[in-house]
Amino acid sequence: GSLMKVTVLGSGTSQGVPVIACECEVCESINPKDNRKRCSILIEENDTKIGVDTGPDFRQQMLDAKVKSLDAVLFTHEHKDHVAGLDDVRAFNFSSGGKEMDVYATSRVQHALKREFEYVFSANQYPGIPRINLLSIDKRQFQIKDLTIIPIDVLHYKLPVKAFRVKDFAYVTDANYISEEEKKKLLNLDVLILTALRIEKHISHFNLEEAIELIQELKPKKAYLTHISHLMGKHKNVEELLPSDIYLCYDGLELEFN
């Protein structure tokens, strides 16, 4: 079949890197790989383009990746660093002649979106607001044009989060627990992108050691770590410590699949 491409639009944790007012060596690094926007990816195949999460950097990410059209947005969960940029999908409403944006989210995330973006969903529609078609994610797989999306349930401390598998690629962000049942959906992957916040343990994210252990259990051909904090250390130094076939994501990384 045709080639599928995944672009890492953002690989940083909720504050991004550099962090405001921080003077640590990572935040002061001149290596562009140490600059991380908030977590997001773009999945493309032929003319199908799907964004996963619209964090606070969504506008700049769309400009940097020169995205001219978007078929859908998938949400992993409702935290601000994953939803705050939703308003900017209106640019795609305008550029597509008024087409609504398909937005896939669980009922819980939909509830949060209606609260945080009340003006988008209110009866009194102000001109120029984003036009959004909310679609529900549950346990079942679903289609966006030719691509089949398989949702996977993970936990971010106690918060349910959706991970996604498309063909032999999977994206798992903001997690520190995956049940044995759900892990089965993450076998036989060519590439896994997985959250790994920092070296030290954390209440709601896998740390580096836990992420590596999970990767060694799931055995994807390659794995890339994302949602990286300035506390992880410099990109170059961390990459030197990683086992073979495990890498750090960086903003702008492009991965291609058959």
Protein Blocks (a to p, Z undefined) as FASTA:
>chain_A
ZZdddddfbfcdfkopadehiabfklmpcbfklpccdddddddehjbccdehjafklmmm
mmmnopabdfbdcdfblcfklmmmmmmmmmmmmmnoopacdddddfklmmmmmmmmmmlm
mmblcehiacdddddddfbccdehjbccddddddehjaccddddehjbdcdehiabdcfk
lmmmmgoifbdcdddfblbdcfkbccfklmmmmmmmnopabdcdehiafknopfklmmmm
pcehiacddehiacddZZ
